[in-house]
Amino acid sequence: MKNKITFISCFILMYVTSFSQSISSSPYSLYGLGSLYDADYGSIPSIGSSGIALPSDTFINNLNPASLGYLPMNHFMFEIGGKAIGTTFQSSVKTEKRNNFQFSHIAFAFPVTRKSAFSIALRPYSSASFKISEFKLPISNSSEYYTLNAEGSGGLNNFDFSYGYRVSKKISMGFTGTVLFGNTTDERSYTISNSITAINKKTDYSGLRATLGTQYKIDSTFTIASTFKLPAQIKASKVQSVENISNTNESVIESNVASDTDDYYMPLEIGFGISKRFKNNINVTFDYEKSLWNDTNQSQLYGDFVNQDRFALGFSFRKNKNIRSYWDSVRYGAGLNFDTGYLEVDGKRVNNTAISFGVSLPVDNTFSVLNISYSYGQKGKIGEGLIKENYHKLSLNLSLDGIWFVKRKID
């Protein structure tokens, strides 16, 4: 069973990650640095993306660096993940379907001492991949409209270095240092009457960010936790060409001109989570996160950044420890997630609601697990300048565990 699961999952993940350039196709990735990416590890996608209070005792928990304080000694953990997403986009005039494959993450974690551990991870932070045709927008203080055509790609990546330390039997603390880097390309044309202004732009971004986390075990079945993602300024520079075309004239205003542009600001994000186990086989997790986008004082041409609230509720179940068959050791999960969104277009929020289900298939008697989850969600709505997204997402995370520096008793 172990060899079959490992072979099949590795094959699927290599297939999915080979399409990682097609990382997103949401029209909302037009804004800012693109759509923010949910790269959840282990079984977290199946429990509504909740888990701030879960320890990293059987998988790498990327939601809270303090969880690394519970990584078992002599265990080396490796994880890779990918996603397949099918989305239906609906507006007041048309419906369109798109499918894409996404690389999710690759991560390593290993103990430093009996009470501390270190992890390294690479994952996307945002994805800007969009194509908009003949989109009419009003001209300020006028009854006329202009037409927008736009196409873009790119996004930012997260390179995380995390350290967690168990201060006592009940308290652990952690820190994550994140290097953000990447670029976006953007080609837009604005048509007003018989005049077209075309702008081609490539913008490079780089910056640093820090995350602090804590976990507190009230007892063996109940844990509370918190995270603080500190505000950060992401430096930006661009190379841009601008051309104006009319019936009587064609002029190049700029040609590959390099310059600084407005930096991107990431907000203070505060998270709170709880984890409660019942009867030793049912676990409930709940997370709440607040992102203070208003304080970044930044806006977009077509919308504004607003404070964001995210709620996540998860349930997991596994039979009692008296395992008689392989399926007795399988863990099942389900979850709900609601996100108010951080964008407001014409006074309307772009929120997101999702439900999820999944299973964790263990590989023999180790911590190695193949996590498979399915989620269905809706983002935005039809009309009032918004587009509704209905999506089906299949997530596949392979968590492999190896034991270091332990002598074998039987050869």
Secondary structure, 3 states (H helix, E strand, C coil): CHHHHHHHHHHHHHHHHCCCCCCCCCHHHHCCCCEECCCCCCCHHHHCCCCCCCCCCCCCCCCCHHHHHHCCCCEEEEEEEEEEEEEEEECCCCEEEEEEEEEEEEEEEEEEECCEEEEEEEEECEECCEEEEEEEEECCCCCCEEEEEEEEEEEEEEEEEEEEEECCCCEEEEEEEEEEEEEEEEEEEEEECCEEEEEEEEEEEEEEEEEEEEEEEEECCEEEEEEEECCEEEEEEEEEEEEEECCCCEEEEEEEEEEECCCEEECCEEEEEEEEEECCCEEEEEEEEEECHHHHCCEECCEEECCEEEEEEEEEECCCCCCCCHHHHCEEEEEEEEECCCEEECCEECCEEEEEEEEEEECCCCCCEEEEEEEEEEECCCECCECEEEEEEEEEEEEEEEECCCCCCCC
